Amino acid sequence: MISVLSPGPPAPPDRTRLAGPDPERAGFGARFVIASSFGSVLNPVNSSIIAVALVAIGHAFGVGTASATWLVSALYLATAIGQPSMGRLADLLGPRRIYLAGTALVALGGILGYLAGSLPVLVVARVVIGFGTSAAYPAAMSLVRRQSRRLRQATPSRVLGALAITGQASMAIGPTLGGVLIAAGGWRLTFLVNVPLAVLGVASVLAWLPADEPRDRSAKLAQALDPAGLILFAAGLSGLMVFLMDLAAPRWWLLGVAAGLLAALTARELRTASPFIDVRLLARNRALTVTYLRICVTMLIIYCFIYGWTLWLEQAAGRDAAGAGLLMTPVFVVAAAVSAGAARLRRLWPPLVAGSLALVAGSAGLLMLHARSPLWLLVTLGSMFGISNGLCLVANQAAMYAQAPADATGAAAGLMRTFMYLGAIASASLISLCYGRQATDAGLHRMAAILAVAALILLAVTVADRRLARQVRA
């Protein structure tokens, strides 16, 4: 018999706080939108904040621009592999669970980068951050799709728009924040800032996002995840990206190995009941495949501008990290504002054509720059790229959401990010190829000429796409 004075057995833990609100109570309200979008801040911040830190890191470890850009490539390589992997895990295990796990990994990478004593350790930290930030976007897209199904209502365009706008706004903050942190305490703070951001992300998910549905534990996770396909994809993509990282001295044998691995992946996935990469879907769903290729070329041009222009501002135009960061701010502020307007458009073809035109104009405008170019010209060109970024990102995201199968939204969103980072990796290599060890006016003009040709091709293909001209939002 238990005494009345005995505390008795411990009370069961209160899981209501961990489970979050009921789906019906959360709806598509402001808290749901904030929590589902917040994790998407982490990848753009880490993508753009490093742009103004590359010169300081290079000086700290005694390396040139070509070596420092490995910090850019490492994050994109990890993200390109991690996005479809995390997206598939979100579809299988639940997006909220994967969202939380990835955010915790970002904090770990931030601490590792802050403590790093060499460039290789710093590269490892960027890889960890890359894998961690890979979870947020595909998990958020899967969360939105599942919430739409739970509520039996169409996804409001403002919810998808918020994901794109959050990314644009955080990219706007990244360079300025990086310049402020470097001035306050050095480049190491650009890594440590991930810790408070991750804490805020975890807290908002636990408080404001509904729990995942119970998982079917009878299903074999290893078989559903297709680990052999994942390994072939990672190996083939890694080989391709390492080849793209050094186009100045191309290792053609590596390209051959990557092509062989990707061919083996294709053959395997065609025979697999639950493939990691649904090759049949990509072959059958031509519109989705074209969307992936379009976003790849778009991001090649935009990231060449982001990183190439920033390096040029510091090394050729003589501006410090804080000044370069401030000049990048209008780019992303304009992009965020344009994204908000583009999210309301029902048709997808007009904003994609307008965005491609802005890319052509911006790339051609870079040919006019020199070390003493006036401030108004720098701001105008930056705004042009901001317009293209806002239009193209929102419209391509909406196209993917409309074209992808509903039960594979996370994997489809992750694969779109893979194509984005293929473009980003190629941009890092192109910058290194055009600049060498030092950014100059001549190097900027070489890069601008290549970007203008790529933008013209993108414009021509987009204008000629009749299927896209008929496409509307889901």
C-alpha positions in Angstrom: 0.0 0.0 0.0 1.4 3.4 -0.9 1.5 6.0 1.8 -0.4 9.3 1.1 2.9 11.0 1.9 4.8 9.1 -0.8 5.4 10.9 -4.1 4.3 7.8 -5.9 5.5 6.8 -9.4 6.8 9.6 -11.6 4.3 11.3 -13.9 4.6 10.4 -17.5 6.3 13.1 -19.6 4.1 15.7 -21.1 4.4 15.1 -24.8 1.9 17.7 -25.9 4.6 20.4 -26.1 6.8 18.1 -28.3 3.9 17.1 -30.5 3.0 20.7 -31.4 -0.6 21.9 -32.2 -3.3 19.9 -33.9 -3.2 20.3 -37.7 -6.7 21.9 -37.7 -5.6 24.5 -35.1 -2.4 25.2 -36.9 -4.0 25.5 -40.3 -1.9 27.6 -42.7 -1.7 30.4 -40.2 1.2 32.8 -39.5 2.9 30.5 -37.0 2.8 27.5 -39.4 4.2 29.6 -42.2 7.0 31.1 -40.0 8.0 27.7 -38.5 8.0 25.9 -41.9 10.0 28.7 -43.5 12.5 29.4 -40.8 14.7 26.4 -41.5 15.0 27.5 -45.1 17.0 30.6 -43.7 19.9 28.4 -42.8 21.1 27.3 -46.2 20.9 30.8 -47.9 22.6 32.4 -44.9 25.4 30.0 -45.1 25.6 30.3 -48.8 25.8 34.1 -48.9 27.6 34.8 -45.6 30.8 33.1 -46.7 31.0 35.3 -49.8 32.4 38.2 -47.7 34.5 35.9 -45.5 36.5 34.2 -48.3 39.3 36.9 -48.4 39.7 37.0 -44.6 39.8 33.1 -44.4 42.3 33.0 -47.2 44.6 35.4 -45.4 44.2 33.5 -42.1 45.3 30.2 -43.6 47.6 31.6 -46.3 45.7 30.4 -49.3 44.5 32.0 -52.5 41.1 32.5 -54.0 41.0 29.2 -55.8 41.6 27.3 -52.5 39.2 29.4 -50.5 36.4 28.7 -52.9 36.5 25.0 -51.7 34.5 26.4 -48.8 31.8 27.3 -51.3 32.0 24.0 -53.3 32.1 21.9 -50.1 28.7 23.2 -48.9 27.1 22.8 -52.4 28.5 19.3 -52.8 27.1 18.2 -49.5 23.8 20.0 -50.2 23.4 18.6 -53.7 23.8 15.1 -52.3 21.9 15.7 -49.1 18.8 17.5 -50.5 17.2 14.5 -52.3 18.4 12.2 -49.5 16.7 14.3 -46.9 13.7 14.8 -49.0 13.2 11.1 -49.4 13.7 10.6 -45.7 11.1 13.3 -45.1 8.6 11.4 -47.3 9.3 8.1 -45.5 9.9 9.0 -41.9 8.0 12.3 -41.6 9.1 15.8 -42.5 9.0 17.3 -39.0 11.4 14.6 -37.7 13.9 15.2 -40.5 13.5 19.0 -40.1 14.5 18.8 -36.5 17.4 16.4 -37.1 18.9 18.5 -39.9 18.7 21.7 -37.8 20.6 20.1 -34.9 23.3 19.1 -37.4 23.7 22.7 -38.5 24.5 23.7 -34.9 27.1 21.0 -34.7 28.7 22.2 -38.0 28.7 25.8 -36.7 30.6 24.9 -33.6 33.1 22.8 -35.6 33.8 25.7 -37.9 34.3 28.2 -35.1 36.9 25.9 -33.5 38.6 24.9 -36.8 42.4 25.3 -36.8 43.0 24.6 -40.5 41.3 24.9 -43.9 40.6 21.2 -44.2 38.7 21.2 -40.9 36.8 24.3 -42.0 35.8 22.4 -45.2 34.5 19.5 -43.1 32.5 22.0 -41.1 30.9 23.3 -44.2 30.1 19.7 -45.3 28.3 19.1 -42.0 26.4 22.4 -42.3 25.6 21.5 -45.9 24.0 18.1 -44.9 22.2 19.8 -42.0 20.7 22.6 -44.1 19.7 20.1 -46.7 16.8 18.9 -44.5 14.8 22.2 -44.2 13.6 22.9 -47.8 12.4 19.5 -48.9 11.0 18.8 -45.4 9.1 22.1 -45.5 7.7 21.4 -49.0 6.5 18.0 -47.7 5.1 19.6 -44.6 3.0 22.0 -46.7 1.8 19.2 -49.0 0.8 17.0 -46.0 -0.9 19.9 -44.2 -2.9 20.6 -47.4 -4.0 17.0 -47.5 -4.9 17.0 -43.7 -7.0 20.1 -44.1 -8.5 19.0 -47.5 -7.7 22.4 -49.1 -5.5 23.7 -51.8 -2.1 25.1 -50.7 -2.4 29.0 -50.5 0.1 30.6 -52.8 1.4 32.8 -50.0 2.7 29.7 -48.2 4.9 28.6 -51.1 5.8 32.2 -51.7 6.9 32.5 -48.1 9.5 29.7 -48.6 11.0 31.6 -51.6 10.8 35.0 -49.9 12.4 33.7 -46.7 15.3 32.4 -48.8 15.7 35.7 -50.6 15.5 37.8 -47.4 18.1 35.6 -45.7 20.4 35.9 -48.6 20.0 39.6 -48.3 21.0 39.5 -44.7 23.9 37.1 -45.2 26.5 39.4 -46.8 25.7 42.3 -44.5 25.6 40.1 -41.4 28.9 38.5 -42.5 30.5 41.9 -42.8 29.3 43.0 -39.4 30.4 39.7 -37.7 33.8 39.9 -39.3 34.2 43.5 -38.2 33.1 42.6 -34.6 35.0 39.4 -34.0 36.5 37.9 -37.2 35.4 35.3 -39.7 34.9 32.6 -37.1 31.6 34.3 -36.0 30.2 33.6 -39.4 30.2 29.9 -38.4 29.1 30.3 -34.8 26.0 32.3 -35.8 24.5 28.9 -36.8 24.1 27.9 -33.2 21.5 30.5 -32.1 19.8 30.3 -35.5 19.4 26.5 -35.1 18.1 26.9 -31.5 15.4 29.3 -32.8 14.6 26.9 -35.6 14.1 23.9 -33.3 12.0 25.9 -30.8 9.6 27.2 -33.6 9.2 23.6 -35.0 8.4 22.1 -31.6 5.9 24.8 -30.7 4.2 25.6 -34.0 4.3 22.6 -36.4 2.0 19.6 -36.0 3.6 16.2 -35.3 4.1 13.7 -38.1 1.6 10.9 -38.7 2.6 7.6 -37.1 5.1 5.8 -39.4 4.3 2.4 -40.8 6.9 0.3 -39.0 6.2 -2.8 -41.0 7.8 -1.2 -44.0 11.5 -1.9 -44.4 13.2 1.4 -44.3 16.5 0.2 -45.9 14.6 -1.2 -48.9 12.4 1.9 -49.3 15.4 4.2 -49.1 17.3 2.3 -51.7 20.8 2.6 -50.2 22.6 1.2 -53.2 20.9 3.8 -55.4 21.9 6.5 -52.9 25.5 5.4 -52.9 25.7 5.4 -56.7 24.0 8.8 -56.9 26.4 10.3 -54.3 29.5 8.8 -55.9 28.5 9.8 -59.5 27.5 13.3 -58.4 30.7 13.8 -56.3 32.8 12.8 -59.3 30.9 15.2 -61.6 31.2 18.1 -59.1 34.9 17.5 -58.4 35.5 17.6 -62.2 33.5 20.9 -62.5 35.5 22.4 -59.6 38.7 22.5 -61.7 37.9 23.3 -65.3 41.3 25.1 -65.6 43.0 21.7 -65.6 40.2 19.3 -66.4 40.6 15.6 -65.3 38.7 13.9 -68.1 39.1 10.5 -66.6 37.1 11.7 -63.6 34.3 12.8 -65.9 34.3 9.3 -67.5 34.1 7.7 -64.0 31.2 10.0 -63.0 29.4 9.2 -66.3 29.8 5.5 -65.7 28.5 5.7 -62.2 25.5 7.7 -63.2 24.8 5.2 -66.1 24.9 2.4 -63.5 22.5 4.4 -61.3 20.1 4.8 -64.2 20.2 1.0 -65.1 19.7 0.1 -61.5 16.8 2.5 -60.8 14.9 1.3 -63.9 14.9 -2.2 -62.3 14.1 -1.1 -58.7 10.6 -1.1 -57.3 11.3 1.8 -54.9 14.1 3.8 -56.6 16.0 6.6 -54.9 15.9 8.6 -58.1 12.8 7.8 -60.1 14.3 7.7 -63.6 11.1 6.7 -65.2 9.3 9.7 -63.7 12.0 12.1 -65.1 11.7 10.5 -68.5 7.9 10.5 -68.5 7.5 13.9 -66.8 9.4 16.0 -69.3 8.0 19.3 -67.9 9.6 18.5 -64.4 12.9 17.6 -66.0 13.0 20.8 -68.0 12.2 22.7 -64.8 15.3 21.1 -63.2 17.5 22.0 -66.1 16.2 25.6 -66.2 16.9 26.2 -62.5 20.4 24.7 -62.9 21.3 27.3 -65.6 19.6 30.1 -63.8 21.5 29.4 -60.6 24.8 29.1 -62.5 24.4 32.7 -63.6 23.1 34.1 -60.3 25.8 32.5 -58.2 28.5 33.5 -60.6 27.3 37.0 -60.0 27.0 36.7 -56.2 30.4 35.3 -55.6 32.3 36.7 -58.6 31.0 40.2 -58.1 31.8 40.1 -54.3 35.4 39.0 -54.9 35.8 41.7 -57.6 34.4 44.4 -55.2 37.0 43.4 -52.6 40.0 42.6 -54.7 39.7 44.8 -57.8 37.5 47.7 -56.6 39.2 47.9 -53.2 36.2 47.7 -50.9 36.3 46.0 -47.5 34.1 43.0 -46.5 31.5 45.3 -44.8 31.3 47.5 -47.9 30.9 44.6 -50.2 28.2 43.1 -48.0 26.3 46.4 -48.0 26.4 46.5 -51.8 25.0 43.0 -52.0 22.0 44.0 -49.8 20.0 45.7 -52.5 20.3 42.6 -54.7 18.4 40.4 -52.2 16.1 43.1 -50.9 14.9 43.6 -54.5 14.7 39.8 -55.0 12.5 39.4 -51.8 10.2 42.2 -52.9 9.9 40.8 -56.5 9.3 37.3 -55.0 6.3 38.6 -53.0 4.7 39.9 -56.2 5.6 36.9 -58.3 4.1 34.5 -55.7 0.6 36.0 -56.5 0.9 35.4 -60.3 -1.1 32.4 -61.5 0.7 31.8 -64.8 4.4 30.7 -64.7 5.6 31.6 -68.2 5.6 35.4 -68.0 7.7 35.7 -64.8 10.2 33.1 -66.2 10.6 35.0 -69.5 10.9 38.4 -67.6 13.5 36.8 -65.3 15.6 35.5 -68.2 15.5 38.9 -69.8 16.8 40.5 -66.6 19.6 37.9 -66.5 20.6 38.9 -70.1 20.6 42.6 -69.2 22.5 42.1 -65.9 25.2 39.9 -67.5 25.7 42.3 -70.4 25.9 45.1 -67.9 28.8 43.5 -66.1 30.9 44.1 -69.2 30.6 47.9 -68.5 32.2 47.7 -65.0 35.7 48.7 -64.0 37.4 49.4 -60.7 36.2 53.0 -60.5 32.6 52.4 -61.6 30.1 54.8 -59.9 28.0 53.6 -57.0 24.7 54.1 -58.9 25.8 51.7 -61.6 26.8 49.0 -59.1 23.4 49.3 -57.4 21.5 49.2 -60.7 23.3 46.1 -61.9 22.8 44.4 -58.5 19.1 45.2 -58.6 18.8 43.7 -62.1 20.1 40.4 -60.8 17.8 40.7 -57.8 14.8 41.0 -60.1 15.8 37.9 -62.1 16.5 36.0 -58.9 13.1 36.8 -57.4 11.1 36.0 -60.6 12.9 32.8 -61.5 13.1 31.2 -58.1 9.4 31.6 -57.2 8.2 30.6 -60.7 10.4 27.5 -60.9 9.5 26.4 -57.4 5.8 26.8 -58.3 6.3 24.8 -61.5 8.0 22.0 -59.6 5.2 21.8 -57.0 2.6 21.6 -59.7 4.5 19.0 -61.8 5.8 16.7 -59.0 3.8 13.6 -57.7 2.0 14.6 -54.4 3.5 11.6 -52.5 7.1 12.4 -53.5 7.1 16.2 -52.9 10.0 16.1 -50.5 12.2 14.0 -52.9 11.2 16.2 -55.9 12.0 19.4 -54.0 15.3 18.0 -52.9 16.2 17.0 -56.4 15.4 20.5 -57.6 17.9 21.8 -55.0 20.5 19.3 -56.3 20.2 20.9 -59.8 20.5 24.3 -58.2 23.7 23.4 -56.5 25.1 21.8 -59.7 24.8 25.3 -61.1 26.4 26.7 -58.0 29.3 24.3 -58.2 29.9 25.1 -61.8 29.8 28.8 -60.9 32.6 28.4 -58.4 34.7 26.6 -61.0 33.9 29.3 -63.7 34.9 32.1 -61.2 38.2 30.3 -60.5 38.8 29.8 -64.2 38.2 33.4 -65.1 39.9 35.0 -62.1 42.8 32.8 -61.2 44.4 33.9 -57.9 43.1 37.5 -58.1 39.9 39.1 -59.3 40.5 41.8 -62.0 38.4 43.8 -64.4 39.5 41.6 -67.3 38.5 38.5 -65.3 35.1 39.9 -64.6 34.5 40.8 -68.3 35.5 37.2 -69.3 33.0 35.8 -66.8 30.3 38.3 -68.0 30.6 37.3 -71.6 30.1 33.6 -70.7 27.1 34.5 -68.5 25.5 36.6 -71.2 25.6 33.7 -73.7 24.1 31.3 -71.1 21.4 33.8 -70.3 20.5 34.2 -74.0 20.2 30.4 -74.4 18.0 30.2 -71.3 15.8 33.0 -72.6 15.4 31.3 -76.0 14.5 27.9 -74.5 12.0 29.5 -72.1 10.3 31.6 -74.8 9.9 28.5 -77.0 8.5 26.2 -74.3 4.8 26.0 -75.3 3.9 23.6 -72.5 5.3 26.0 -70.0 3.2 28.8 -71.6 0.0 26.8 -70.6 1.2 25.9 -67.1 -0.5 27.4 -64.1 0.0 27.0 -60.4 -1.2 23.9 -58.6 
